[in-house]
């Protein structure tokens, strides 16, 4: 009788392993700026206090342009890791 208990448990273990063996899914809320659309970059800037964005364009994997931040005119670039640098 003990063998009967082992067989079903072994089958369940194999089924569970087979379901997990295919691939691993990693979820992240961050999407690199290199894959963002112009509108998504504008929204990222807006959420970080930038207004009056002008000259927004891609430069390699970065986005660059000019805007106002706290009333001051600044130039910015956004690296592929999402960091906004102002000049």
MARLUMRO-7434 format. One record per residue (C-alpha): residue in one letter; x, y, z. Coordinates in steps of 0.2 Angstrom, whole numbers, plus 5000, padded with zeros to 4 digits. Layout:
N
AXYZ;...
end
This chain:
87
X500050005000;X501450125003;X502050104985;X500350164979;X500650324989;X502350354982;X501850334963;X500550474963;X501650584973;X503050554961;X501850594946;X501250754954;X503050804957;X503550774939;X502050874933;X502451024944;X504251024938;X503751014920;X502651164922;X504051264930;X505451204918;X505051304903;X505651484907;X505651614920;X504651774919;X505351924927;X504152074929;X504752254931;X503852414930;X505352504922;X505452504903;X507052584897;X506952754888;X507752674873;X506052584870;X504952724875;X503952834862;X504053024862;X502353034871;X502952914885;X504553024887;X503553184888;X502453104901;X504053044911;X504753224910;X503053294916;X502953174931;X504653244936;X504153424935;X504753474917;X503653594907;X503753674890;X504753534882;X505553574865;X506753494853;X506453324860;X507353194850;X508353024851;X510253034851;X510752854850;X509952764865;X509652934874;X508253064873;X508853244873;X507953414872;X507553574882;X506253614895;X505853724910;X506153654927;X505553754942;X505453904930;X507253894924;X507653844906;X508753684905;X509453564893;X509253384897;X509653204892;X508853044898;X510052894898;X509452724894;X509252684912;X507952824914;X509052954923;X508753134918;X510253244918;X510053424916;X511353554910;
end
